[in-house]
Amino acid sequence: MATAVDVVCHMDVDVQENTPHADYEENRYYFCCTACQKAFEQNPEKYIK
Ligand SMILES: [Zn+2]
């Protein structure tokens, strides 16, 4: 199973078909929950630094 790091809360998340995610520039980011996804989408630059 693939894992990714949620850039909003820094948790490790398991990457599955229904995992919340967002594409930004060339990258796909995965989140533990839709709240983190929404936070990222509102201000991606804040989190990818
Ligand atoms: Zn999170």
mmCIF file of the protein (N, C-alpha, C, O) and its ligand, coordinates in Angstrom:
data_MODEL
# 
_entry.id   MODEL 
# 
loop_
_entity.id 
_entity.type 
_entity.pdbx_number_of_molecules 
1 polymer     1 
2 non-polymer 1 
# 
_entity_poly.entity_id                      1 
_entity_poly.type                           'polypeptide(L)' 
_entity_poly.nstd_linkage                   no 
_entity_poly.nstd_monomer                   no 
_entity_poly.pdbx_seq_one_letter_code       MATAVDVVCHMDVDVQENTPHADYEENRYYFCCTACQKAFEQNPEKYIK 
_entity_poly.pdbx_seq_one_letter_code_can   MATAVDVVCHMDVDVQENTPHADYEENRYYFCCTACQKAFEQNPEKYIK 
_entity_poly.pdbx_strand_id                 A 
# 
loop_
_entity_poly_seq.entity_id 
_entity_poly_seq.num 
_entity_poly_seq.mon_id 
_entity_poly_seq.hetero 
1 1  MET n 
1 2  ALA n 
1 3  THR n 
1 4  ALA n 
1 5  VAL n 
1 6  ASP n 
1 7  VAL n 
1 8  VAL n 
1 9  CYS n 
1 10 HIS n 
1 11 MET n 
1 12 ASP n 
1 13 VAL n 
1 14 ASP n 
1 15 VAL n 
1 16 GLN n 
1 17 GLU n 
1 18 ASN n 
1 19 THR n 
1 20 PRO n 
1 21 HIS n 
1 22 ALA n 
1 23 ASP n 
1 24 TYR n 
1 25 GLU n 
1 26 GLU n 
1 27 ASN n 
1 28 ARG n 
1 29 TYR n 
1 30 TYR n 
1 31 PHE n 
1 32 CYS n 
1 33 CYS n 
1 34 THR n 
1 35 ALA n 
1 36 CYS n 
1 37 GLN n 
1 38 LYS n 
1 39 ALA n 
1 40 PHE n 
1 41 GLU n 
1 42 GLN n 
1 43 ASN n 
1 44 PRO n 
1 45 GLU n 
1 46 LYS n 
1 47 TYR n 
1 48 ILE n 
1 49 LYS n 
# 
loop_
_struct_asym.id 
_struct_asym.entity_id 
A 1 
B 2 
# 
loop_
_chem_comp.id 
_chem_comp.type 
_chem_comp.mon_nstd_flag 
ALA 'L-peptide linking' y 
ARG 'L-peptide linking' y 
ASN 'L-peptide linking' y 
ASP 'L-peptide linking' y 
CYS 'L-peptide linking' y 
GLN 'L-peptide linking' y 
GLU 'L-peptide linking' y 
HIS 'L-peptide linking' y 
ILE 'L-peptide linking' y 
LYS 'L-peptide linking' y 
MET 'L-peptide linking' y 
PHE 'L-peptide linking' y 
PRO 'L-peptide linking' y 
THR 'L-peptide linking' y 
TYR 'L-peptide linking' y 
VAL 'L-peptide linking' y 
ZN  non-polymer         . 
# 
_pdbx_entity_nonpoly.entity_id   2 
_pdbx_entity_nonpoly.name        ? 
_pdbx_entity_nonpoly.comp_id     ZN 
# 
_pdbx_nonpoly_scheme.asym_id         B 
_pdbx_nonpoly_scheme.entity_id       2 
_pdbx_nonpoly_scheme.mon_id          ZN 
_pdbx_nonpoly_scheme.ndb_seq_num     1 
_pdbx_nonpoly_scheme.pdb_seq_num     101 
_pdbx_nonpoly_scheme.auth_seq_num    101 
_pdbx_nonpoly_scheme.pdb_mon_id      ZN 
_pdbx_nonpoly_scheme.auth_mon_id     ZN 
_pdbx_nonpoly_scheme.pdb_strand_id   A 
_pdbx_nonpoly_scheme.pdb_ins_code    . 
# 
loop_
_atom_site.group_PDB 
_atom_site.id 
_atom_site.type_symbol 
_atom_site.label_atom_id 
_atom_site.label_alt_id 
_atom_site.label_comp_id 
_atom_site.label_asym_id 
_atom_site.label_entity_id 
_atom_site.label_seq_id 
_atom_site.pdbx_PDB_ins_code 
_atom_site.Cartn_x 
_atom_site.Cartn_y 
_atom_site.Cartn_z 
_atom_site.occupancy 
_atom_site.B_iso_or_equiv 
_atom_site.pdbx_formal_charge 
_atom_site.auth_seq_id 
_atom_site.auth_comp_id 
_atom_site.auth_asym_id 
_atom_site.auth_atom_id 
_atom_site.pdbx_PDB_model_num 
ATOM   1   N  N  . MET A 1 1  ? 0.848   -1.198 0.000   1.00 0.00 ? 1   MET A N  1 
ATOM   2   C  CA . MET A 1 1  ? 0.000   0.000  0.000   1.00 0.00 ? 1   MET A CA 1 
ATOM   3   C  C  . MET A 1 1  ? 0.882   1.247  0.000   1.00 0.00 ? 1   MET A C  1 
ATOM   4   O  O  . MET A 1 1  ? 1.844   1.326  0.763   1.00 0.00 ? 1   MET A O  1 
ATOM   5   N  N  . ALA A 1 2  ? 0.567   2.194  -0.829  1.00 0.00 ? 2   ALA A N  1 
ATOM   6   C  CA . ALA A 1 2  ? 1.343   3.426  -0.894  1.00 0.00 ? 2   ALA A CA 1 
ATOM   7   C  C  . ALA A 1 2  ? 0.936   4.370  0.240   1.00 0.00 ? 2   ALA A C  1 
ATOM   8   O  O  . ALA A 1 2  ? -0.214  4.398  0.677   1.00 0.00 ? 2   ALA A O  1 
ATOM   9   N  N  . THR A 1 3  ? 1.901   5.119  0.683   1.00 0.00 ? 3   THR A N  1 
ATOM   10  C  CA . THR A 1 3  ? 1.596   6.134  1.679   1.00 0.00 ? 3   THR A CA 1 
ATOM   11  C  C  . THR A 1 3  ? 2.120   7.481  1.193   1.00 0.00 ? 3   THR A C  1 
ATOM   12  O  O  . THR A 1 3  ? 3.021   7.551  0.358   1.00 0.00 ? 3   THR A O  1 
ATOM   13  N  N  . ALA A 1 4  ? 1.544   8.531  1.725   1.00 0.00 ? 4   ALA A N  1 
ATOM   14  C  CA . ALA A 1 4  ? 1.988   9.883  1.405   1.00 0.00 ? 4   ALA A CA 1 
ATOM   15  C  C  . ALA A 1 4  ? 1.905   10.699 2.682   1.00 0.00 ? 4   ALA A C  1 
ATOM   16  O  O  . ALA A 1 4  ? 1.238   10.317 3.643   1.00 0.00 ? 4   ALA A O  1 
ATOM   17  N  N  . VAL A 1 5  ? 2.590   11.819 2.672   1.00 0.00 ? 5   VAL A N  1 
ATOM   18  C  CA . VAL A 1 5  ? 2.528   12.705 3.831   1.00 0.00 ? 5   VAL A CA 1 
ATOM   19  C  C  . VAL A 1 5  ? 1.565   13.847 3.535   1.00 0.00 ? 5   VAL A C  1 
ATOM   20  O  O  . VAL A 1 5  ? 1.699   14.562 2.542   1.00 0.00 ? 5   VAL A O  1 
ATOM   21  N  N  . ASP A 1 6  ? 0.607   13.992 4.410   1.00 0.00 ? 6   ASP A N  1 
ATOM   22  C  CA . ASP A 1 6  ? -0.331  15.110 4.341   1.00 0.00 ? 6   ASP A CA 1 
ATOM   23  C  C  . ASP A 1 6  ? 0.455   16.396 4.638   1.00 0.00 ? 6   ASP A C  1 
ATOM   24  O  O  . ASP A 1 6  ? 0.979   16.563 5.739   1.00 0.00 ? 6   ASP A O  1 
ATOM   25  N  N  . VAL A 1 7  ? 0.534   17.297 3.660   1.00 0.00 ? 7   VAL A N  1 
ATOM   26  C  CA . VAL A 1 7  ? 1.363   18.491 3.854   1.00 0.00 ? 7   VAL A CA 1 
ATOM   27  C  C  . VAL A 1 7  ? 0.714   19.530 4.769   1.00 0.00 ? 7   VAL A C  1 
ATOM   28  O  O  . VAL A 1 7  ? 1.364   20.489 5.187   1.00 0.00 ? 7   VAL A O  1 
ATOM   29  N  N  . VAL A 1 8  ? -0.557  19.336 5.075   1.00 0.00 ? 8   VAL A N  1 
ATOM   30  C  CA . VAL A 1 8  ? -1.230  20.275 5.961   1.00 0.00 ? 8   VAL A CA 1 
ATOM   31  C  C  . VAL A 1 8  ? -0.965  19.927 7.415   1.00 0.00 ? 8   VAL A C  1 
ATOM   32  O  O  . VAL A 1 8  ? -0.548  20.787 8.191   1.00 0.00 ? 8   VAL A O  1 
ATOM   33  N  N  . CYS A 1 9  ? -1.203  18.675 7.796   1.00 0.00 ? 9   CYS A N  1 
ATOM   34  C  CA . CYS A 1 9  ? -1.040  18.283 9.203   1.00 0.00 ? 9   CYS A CA 1 
ATOM   35  C  C  . CYS A 1 9  ? 0.151   17.360 9.426   1.00 0.00 ? 9   CYS A C  1 
ATOM   36  O  O  . CYS A 1 9  ? 0.445   16.992 10.563  1.00 0.00 ? 9   CYS A O  1 
ATOM   37  N  N  . HIS A 1 10 ? 0.848   16.977 8.333   1.00 0.00 ? 10  HIS A N  1 
ATOM   38  C  CA . HIS A 1 10 ? 2.054   16.148 8.397   1.00 0.00 ? 10  HIS A CA 1 
ATOM   39  C  C  . HIS A 1 10 ? 1.815   14.731 8.885   1.00 0.00 ? 10  HIS A C  1 
ATOM   40  O  O  . HIS A 1 10 ? 2.754   14.070 9.329   1.00 0.00 ? 10  HIS A O  1 
ATOM   41  N  N  . MET A 1 11 ? 0.601   14.257 8.814   1.00 0.00 ? 11  MET A N  1 
ATOM   42  C  CA . MET A 1 11 ? 0.331   12.849 9.105   1.00 0.00 ? 11  MET A CA 1 
ATOM   43  C  C  . MET A 1 11 ? 0.686   11.992 7.902   1.00 0.00 ? 11  MET A C  1 
ATOM   44  O  O  . MET A 1 11 ? 0.628   12.451 6.761   1.00 0.00 ? 11  MET A O  1 
ATOM   45  N  N  . ASP A 1 12 ? 1.056   10.735 8.167   1.00 0.00 ? 12  ASP A N  1 
ATOM   46  C  CA . ASP A 1 12 ? 1.166   9.769  7.074   1.00 0.00 ? 12  ASP A CA 1 
ATOM   47  C  C  . ASP A 1 12 ? -0.233  9.307  6.709   1.00 0.00 ? 12  ASP A C  1 
ATOM   48  O  O  . ASP A 1 12 ? -1.031  8.983  7.588   1.00 0.00 ? 12  ASP A O  1 
ATOM   49  N  N  . VAL A 1 13 ? -0.536  9.275  5.416   1.00 0.00 ? 13  VAL A N  1 
ATOM   50  C  CA . VAL A 1 13 ? -1.850  8.818  4.980   1.00 0.00 ? 13  VAL A CA 1 
ATOM   51  C  C  . VAL A 1 13 ? -1.693  7.659  4.000   1.00 0.00 ? 13  VAL A C  1 
ATOM   52  O  O  . VAL A 1 13 ? -0.776  7.658  3.179   1.00 0.00 ? 13  VAL A O  1 
ATOM   53  N  N  . ASP A 1 14 ? -2.572  6.688  4.085   1.00 0.00 ? 14  ASP A N  1 
ATOM   54  C  CA . ASP A 1 14 ? -2.602  5.594  3.121   1.00 0.00 ? 14  ASP A CA 1 
ATOM   55  C  C  . ASP A 1 14 ? -3.287  6.087  1.850   1.00 0.00 ? 14  ASP A C  1 
ATOM   56  O  O  . ASP A 1 14 ? -4.372  6.666  1.901   1.00 0.00 ? 14  ASP A O  1 
ATOM   57  N  N  . VAL A 1 15 ? -2.646  5.851  0.720   1.00 0.00 ? 15  VAL A N  1 
ATOM   58  C  CA . VAL A 1 15 ? -3.196  6.317  -0.549  1.00 0.00 ? 15  VAL A CA 1 
ATOM   59  C  C  . VAL A 1 15 ? -4.119  5.247  -1.130  1.00 0.00 ? 15  VAL A C  1 
ATOM   60  O  O  . VAL A 1 15 ? -3.673  4.167  -1.516  1.00 0.00 ? 15  VAL A O  1 
ATOM   61  N  N  . GLN A 1 16 ? -5.402  5.565  -1.184  1.00 0.00 ? 16  GLN A N  1 
ATOM   62  C  CA . GLN A 1 16 ? -6.403  4.675  -1.753  1.00 0.00 ? 16  GLN A CA 1 
ATOM   63  C  C  . GLN A 1 16 ? -7.261  5.468  -2.731  1.00 0.00 ? 16  GLN A C  1 
ATOM   64  O  O  . GLN A 1 16 ? -7.132  6.687  -2.849  1.00 0.00 ? 16  GLN A O  1 
ATOM   65  N  N  . GLU A 1 17 ? -8.133  4.758  -3.424  1.00 0.00 ? 17  GLU A N  1 
ATOM   66  C  CA . GLU A 1 17 ? -8.930  5.423  -4.452  1.00 0.00 ? 17  GLU A CA 1 
ATOM   67  C  C  . GLU A 1 17 ? -9.751  6.577  -3.903  1.00 0.00 ? 17  GLU A C  1 
ATOM   68  O  O  . GLU A 1 17 ? -9.964  7.578  -4.588  1.00 0.00 ? 17  GLU A O  1 
ATOM   69  N  N  . ASN A 1 18 ? -10.209 6.439  -2.672  1.00 0.00 ? 18  ASN A N  1 
ATOM   70  C  CA . ASN A 1 18 ? -11.089 7.468  -2.111  1.00 0.00 ? 18  ASN A CA 1 
ATOM   71  C  C  . ASN A 1 18 ? -10.352 8.434  -1.188  1.00 0.00 ? 18  ASN A C  1 
ATOM   72  O  O  . ASN A 1 18 ? -10.983 9.216  -0.478  1.00 0.00 ? 18  ASN A O  1 
ATOM   73  N  N  . THR A 1 19 ? -9.023  8.384  -1.195  1.00 0.00 ? 19  THR A N  1 
ATOM   74  C  CA . THR A 1 19 ? -8.258  9.319  -0.371  1.00 0.00 ? 19  THR A CA 1 
ATOM   75  C  C  . THR A 1 19 ? -8.410  10.743 -0.929  1.00 0.00 ? 19  THR A C  1 
ATOM   76  O  O  . THR A 1 19 ? -8.218  10.968 -2.124  1.00 0.00 ? 19  THR A O  1 
ATOM   77  N  N  . PRO A 1 20 ? -8.754  11.697 -0.062  1.00 0.00 ? 20  PRO A N  1 
ATOM   78  C  CA . PRO A 1 20 ? -8.850  13.080 -0.549  1.00 0.00 ? 20  PRO A CA 1 
ATOM   79  C  C  . PRO A 1 20 ? -7.508  13.538 -1.127  1.00 0.00 ? 20  PRO A C  1 
ATOM   80  O  O  . PRO A 1 20 ? -6.458  13.285 -0.537  1.00 0.00 ? 20  PRO A O  1 
ATOM   81  N  N  . HIS A 1 21 ? -7.544  14.206 -2.276  1.00 0.00 ? 21  HIS A N  1 
ATOM   82  C  CA . HIS A 1 21 ? -6.296  14.672 -2.876  1.00 0.00 ? 21  HIS A CA 1 
ATOM   83  C  C  . HIS A 1 21 ? -6.543  15.937 -3.681  1.00 0.00 ? 21  HIS A C  1 
ATOM   84  O  O  . HIS A 1 21 ? -7.682  16.295 -3.982  1.00 0.00 ? 21  HIS A O  1 
ATOM   85  N  N  . ALA A 1 22 ? -5.461  16.597 -4.019  1.00 0.00 ? 22  ALA A N  1 
ATOM   86  C  CA . ALA A 1 22 ? -5.526  17.799 -4.857  1.00 0.00 ? 22  ALA A CA 1 
ATOM   87  C  C  . ALA A 1 22 ? -4.301  17.803 -5.756  1.00 0.00 ? 22  ALA A C  1 
ATOM   88  O  O  . ALA A 1 22 ? -3.200  17.442 -5.341  1.00 0.00 ? 22  ALA A O  1 
ATOM   89  N  N  . ASP A 1 23 ? -4.520  18.223 -7.001  1.00 0.00 ? 23  ASP A N  1 
ATOM   90  C  CA . ASP A 1 23 ? -3.396  18.383 -7.923  1.00 0.00 ? 23  ASP A CA 1 
ATOM   91  C  C  . ASP A 1 23 ? -2.999  19.846 -7.933  1.00 0.00 ? 23  ASP A C  1 
ATOM   92  O  O  . ASP A 1 23 ? -3.839  20.732 -8.096  1.00 0.00 ? 23  ASP A O  1 
ATOM   93  N  N  . TYR A 1 24 ? -1.728  20.085 -7.758  1.00 0.00 ? 24  TYR A N  1 
ATOM   94  C  CA . TYR A 1 24 ? -1.246  21.465 -7.776  1.00 0.00 ? 24  TYR A CA 1 
ATOM   95  C  C  . TYR A 1 24 ? 0.061   21.500 -8.534  1.00 0.00 ? 24  TYR A C  1 
ATOM   96  O  O  . TYR A 1 24 ? 0.994   20.766 -8.209  1.00 0.00 ? 24  TYR A O  1 
ATOM   97  N  N  . GLU A 1 25 ? 0.136   22.362 -9.558  1.00 0.00 ? 25  GLU A N  1 
ATOM   98  C  CA . GLU A 1 25 ? 1.275   22.379 -10.457 1.00 0.00 ? 25  GLU A CA 1 
ATOM   99  C  C  . GLU A 1 25 ? 1.524   20.949 -10.949 1.00 0.00 ? 25  GLU A C  1 
ATOM   100 O  O  . GLU A 1 25 ? 0.586   20.332 -11.452 1.00 0.00 ? 25  GLU A O  1 
ATOM   101 N  N  . GLU A 1 26 ? 2.692   20.406 -10.837 1.00 0.00 ? 26  GLU A N  1 
ATOM   102 C  CA . GLU A 1 26 ? 2.947   19.079 -11.414 1.00 0.00 ? 26  GLU A CA 1 
ATOM   103 C  C  . GLU A 1 26 ? 2.701   17.940 -10.434 1.00 0.00 ? 26  GLU A C  1 
ATOM   104 O  O  . GLU A 1 26 ? 2.906   16.775 -10.774 1.00 0.00 ? 26  GLU A O  1 
ATOM   105 N  N  . ASN A 1 27 ? 2.269   18.261 -9.234  1.00 0.00 ? 27  ASN A N  1 
ATOM   106 C  CA . ASN A 1 27 ? 2.236   17.249 -8.183  1.00 0.00 ? 27  ASN A CA 1 
ATOM   107 C  C  . ASN A 1 27 ? 0.827   16.957 -7.685  1.00 0.00 ? 27  ASN A C  1 
ATOM   108 O  O  . ASN A 1 27 ? -0.073  17.793 -7.763  1.00 0.00 ? 27  ASN A O  1 
ATOM   109 N  N  . ARG A 1 28 ? 0.670   15.739 -7.168  1.00 0.00 ? 28  ARG A N  1 
ATOM   110 C  CA . ARG A 1 28 ? -0.579  15.367 -6.515  1.00 0.00 ? 28  ARG A CA 1 
ATOM   111 C  C  . ARG A 1 28 ? -0.308  15.220 -5.019  1.00 0.00 ? 28  ARG A C  1 
ATOM   112 O  O  . ARG A 1 28 ? 0.661   14.586 -4.602  1.00 0.00 ? 28  ARG A O  1 
ATOM   113 N  N  . TYR A 1 29 ? -1.176  15.816 -4.240  1.00 0.00 ? 29  TYR A N  1 
ATOM   114 C  CA . TYR A 1 29 ? -1.032  15.784 -2.791  1.00 0.00 ? 29  TYR A CA 1 
ATOM   115 C  C  . TYR A 1 29 ? -2.215  15.044 -2.190  1.00 0.00 ? 29  TYR A C  1 
ATOM   116 O  O  . TYR A 1 29 ? -3.355  15.204 -2.625  1.00 0.00 ? 29  TYR A O  1 
ATOM   117 N  N  . TYR A 1 30 ? -1.921  14.226 -1.173  1.00 0.00 ? 30  TYR A N  1 
ATOM   118 C  CA . TYR A 1 30 ? -2.961  13.445 -0.498  1.00 0.00 ? 30  TYR A CA 1 
ATOM   119 C  C  . TYR A 1 30 ? -3.152  13.945 0.920   1.00 0.00 ? 30  TYR A C  1 
ATOM   120 O  O  . TYR A 1 30 ? -2.228  14.451 1.556   1.00 0.00 ? 30  TYR A O  1 
ATOM   121 N  N  . PHE A 1 31 ? -4.390  13.788 1.401   1.00 0.00 ? 31  PHE A N  1 
ATOM   122 C  CA . PHE A 1 31 ? -4.743  14.345 2.705   1.00 0.00 ? 31  PHE A CA 1 
ATOM   123 C  C  . PHE A 1 31 ? -5.465  13.319 3.561   1.00 0.00 ? 31  PHE A C  1 
ATOM   124 O  O  . PHE A 1 31 ? -6.080  12.381 3.054   1.00 0.00 ? 31  PHE A O  1 
ATOM   125 N  N  . CYS A 1 32 ? -5.376  13.521 4.890   1.00 0.00 ? 32  CYS A N  1 
ATOM   126 C  CA . CYS A 1 32 ? -6.014  12.589 5.823   1.00 0.00 ? 32  CYS A CA 1 
ATOM   127 C  C  . CYS A 1 32 ? -7.526  12.761 5.810   1.00 0.00 ? 32  CYS A C  1 
ATOM   128 O  O  . CYS A 1 32 ? -8.264  11.838 6.157   1.00 0.00 ? 32  CYS A O  1 
ATOM   129 N  N  . CYS A 1 33 ? -7.986  13.941 5.409   1.00 0.00 ? 33  CYS A N  1 
ATOM   130 C  CA . CYS A 1 33 ? -9.416  14.232 5.479   1.00 0.00 ? 33  CYS A CA 1 
ATOM   131 C  C  . CYS A 1 33 ? -9.725  15.402 4.546   1.00 0.00 ? 33  CYS A C  1 
ATOM   132 O  O  . CYS A 1 33 ? -8.818  16.107 4.101   1.00 0.00 ? 33  CYS A O  1 
ATOM   133 N  N  . THR A 1 34 ? -10.991 15.599 4.259   1.00 0.00 ? 34  THR A N  1 
ATOM   134 C  CA . THR A 1 34 ? -11.358 16.669 3.337   1.00 0.00 ? 34  THR A CA 1 
ATOM   135 C  C  . THR A 1 34 ? -11.085 18.047 3.932   1.00 0.00 ? 34  THR A C  1 
ATOM   136 O  O  . THR A 1 34 ? -10.918 19.014 3.189   1.00 0.00 ? 34  THR A O  1 
ATOM   137 N  N  . ALA A 1 35 ? -11.038 18.152 5.260   1.00 0.00 ? 35  ALA A N  1 
ATOM   138 C  CA . ALA A 1 35 ? -10.726 19.448 5.873   1.00 0.00 ? 35  ALA A CA 1 
ATOM   139 C  C  . ALA A 1 35 ? -9.321  19.888 5.488   1.00 0.00 ? 35  ALA A C  1 
ATOM   140 O  O  . ALA A 1 35 ? -9.100  21.058 5.176   1.00 0.00 ? 35  ALA A O  1 
ATOM   141 N  N  . CYS A 1 36 ? -8.373  18.959 5.509   1.00 0.00 ? 36  CYS A N  1 
ATOM   142 C  CA . CYS A 1 36 ? -7.008  19.286 5.111   1.00 0.00 ? 36  CYS A CA 1 
ATOM   143 C  C  . CYS A 1 36 ? -6.948  19.580 3.606   1.00 0.00 ? 36  CYS A C  1 
ATOM   144 O  O  . CYS A 1 36 ? -6.224  20.477 3.173   1.00 0.00 ? 36  CYS A O  1 
ATOM   145 N  N  . GLN A 1 37 ? -7.708  18.825 2.821   1.00 0.00 ? 37  GLN A N  1 
ATOM   146 C  CA . GLN A 1 37 ? -7.754  19.075 1.374   1.00 0.00 ? 37  GLN A CA 1 
ATOM   147 C  C  . GLN A 1 37 ? -8.250  20.490 1.097   1.00 0.00 ? 37  GLN A C  1 
ATOM   148 O  O  . GLN A 1 37 ? -7.666  21.204 0.282   1.00 0.00 ? 37  GLN A O  1 
ATOM   149 N  N  . LYS A 1 38 ? -9.310  20.894 1.760   1.00 0.00 ? 38  LYS A N  1 
ATOM   150 C  CA . LYS A 1 38 ? -9.874  22.229 1.562   1.00 0.00 ? 38  LYS A CA 1 
ATOM   151 C  C  . LYS A 1 38 ? -8.882  23.300 1.986   1.00 0.00 ? 38  LYS A C  1 
ATOM   152 O  O  . LYS A 1 38 ? -8.725  24.312 1.302   1.00 0.00 ? 38  LYS A O  1 
ATOM   153 N  N  . ALA A 1 39 ? -8.220  23.086 3.098   1.00 0.00 ? 39  ALA A N  1 
ATOM   154 C  CA . ALA A 1 39 ? -7.238  24.062 3.578   1.00 0.00 ? 39  ALA A CA 1 
ATOM   155 C  C  . ALA A 1 39 ? -6.127  24.228 2.557   1.00 0.00 ? 39  ALA A C  1 
ATOM   156 O  O  . ALA A 1 39 ? -5.678  25.342 2.289   1.00 0.00 ? 39  ALA A O  1 
ATOM   157 N  N  . PHE A 1 40 ? -5.685  23.107 1.986   1.00 0.00 ? 40  PHE A N  1 
ATOM   158 C  CA . PHE A 1 40 ? -4.630  23.164 0.969   1.00 0.00 ? 40  PHE A CA 1 
ATOM   159 C  C  . PHE A 1 40 ? -5.116  23.911 -0.265  1.00 0.00 ? 40  PHE A C  1 
ATOM   160 O  O  . PHE A 1 40 ? -4.407  24.771 -0.788  1.00 0.00 ? 40  PHE A O  1 
ATOM   161 N  N  . GLU A 1 41 ? -6.305  23.595 -0.730  1.00 0.00 ? 41  GLU A N  1 
ATOM   162 C  CA . GLU A 1 41 ? -6.818  24.208 -1.951  1.00 0.00 ? 41  GLU A CA 1 
ATOM   163 C  C  . GLU A 1 41 ? -6.995  25.717 -1.798  1.00 0.00 ? 41  GLU A C  1 
ATOM   164 O  O  . GLU A 1 41 ? -6.877  26.461 -2.772  1.00 0.00 ? 41  GLU A O  1 
ATOM   165 N  N  . GLN A 1 42 ? -7.274  26.164 -0.589  1.00 0.00 ? 42  GLN A N  1 
ATOM   166 C  CA . GLN A 1 42 ? -7.452  27.594 -0.376  1.00 0.00 ? 42  GLN A CA 1 
ATOM   167 C  C  . GLN A 1 42 ? -6.135  28.350 -0.369  1.00 0.00 ? 42  GLN A C  1 
ATOM   168 O  O  . GLN A 1 42 ? -6.094  29.536 -0.695  1.00 0.00 ? 42  GLN A O  1 
ATOM   169 N  N  . ASN A 1 43 ? -5.048  27.662 0.004   1.00 0.00 ? 43  ASN A N  1 
ATOM   170 C  CA . ASN A 1 43 ? -3.759  28.349 0.066   1.00 0.00 ? 43  ASN A CA 1 
ATOM   171 C  C  . ASN A 1 43 ? -2.608  27.364 -0.114  1.00 0.00 ? 43  ASN A C  1 
ATOM   172 O  O  . ASN A 1 43 ? -1.830  27.147 0.815   1.00 0.00 ? 43  ASN A O  1 
ATOM   173 N  N  . PRO A 1 44 ? -2.491  26.764 -1.303  1.00 0.00 ? 44  PRO A N  1 
ATOM   174 C  CA . PRO A 1 44 ? -1.462  25.736 -1.507  1.00 0.00 ? 44  PRO A CA 1 
ATOM   175 C  C  . PRO A 1 44 ? -0.044  26.217 -1.251  1.00 0.00 ? 44  PRO A C  1 
ATOM   176 O  O  . PRO A 1 44 ? 0.783   25.460 -0.742  1.00 0.00 ? 44  PRO A O  1 
ATOM   177 N  N  . GLU A 1 45 ? 0.245   27.456 -1.595  1.00 0.00 ? 45  GLU A N  1 
ATOM   178 C  CA . GLU A 1 45 ? 1.614   27.957 -1.430  1.00 0.00 ? 45  GLU A CA 1 
ATOM   179 C  C  . GLU A 1 45 ? 2.065   27.919 0.024   1.00 0.00 ? 45  GLU A C  1 
ATOM   180 O  O  . GLU A 1 45 ? 3.247   27.756 0.324   1.00 0.00 ? 45  GLU A O  1 
ATOM   181 N  N  . LYS A 1 46 ? 1.109   28.072 0.905   1.00 0.00 ? 46  LYS A N  1 
ATOM   182 C  CA . LYS A 1 46 ? 1.437   28.066 2.335   1.00 0.00 ? 46  LYS A CA 1 
ATOM   183 C  C  . LYS A 1 46 ? 1.989   26.718 2.789   1.00 0.00 ? 46  LYS A C  1 
ATOM   184 O  O  . LYS A 1 46 ? 2.811   26.638 3.702   1.00 0.00 ? 46  LYS A O  1 
ATOM   185 N  N  . TYR A 1 47 ? 1.516   25.655 2.125   1.00 0.00 ? 47  TYR A N  1 
ATOM   186 C  CA . TYR A 1 47 ? 1.824   24.304 2.615   1.00 0.00 ? 47  TYR A CA 1 
ATOM   187 C  C  . TYR A 1 47 ? 2.951   23.608 1.882   1.00 0.00 ? 47  TYR A C  1 
ATOM   188 O  O  . TYR A 1 47 ? 3.543   22.670 2.416   1.00 0.00 ? 47  TYR A O  1 
ATOM   189 N  N  . ILE A 1 48 ? 3.261   24.042 0.673   1.00 0.00 ? 48  ILE A N  1 
ATOM   190 C  CA . ILE A 1 48 ? 4.292   23.325 -0.069  1.00 0.00 ? 48  ILE A CA 1 
ATOM   191 C  C  . ILE A 1 48 ? 5.682   23.899 0.133   1.00 0.00 ? 48  ILE A C  1 
ATOM   192 O  O  . ILE A 1 48 ? 6.649   23.388 -0.430  1.00 0.00 ? 48  ILE A O  1 
ATOM   193 N  N  . LYS A 1 49 ? 5.793   24.924 0.906   1.00 0.00 ? 49  LYS A N  1 
ATOM   194 C  CA . LYS A 1 49 ? 7.114   25.490 1.188   1.00 0.00 ? 49  LYS A CA 1 
ATOM   195 C  C  . LYS A 1 49 ? 7.940   24.533 2.026   1.00 0.00 ? 49  LYS A C  1 
ATOM   196 O  O  . LYS A 1 49 ? 9.084   24.838 2.364   1.00 0.00 ? 49  LYS A O  1 
HETATM 197 ZN ZN . ZN  B 2 .  ? -4.473  16.130 7.545   1.00 0.00 2 101 ZN  A ZN 1 
# 
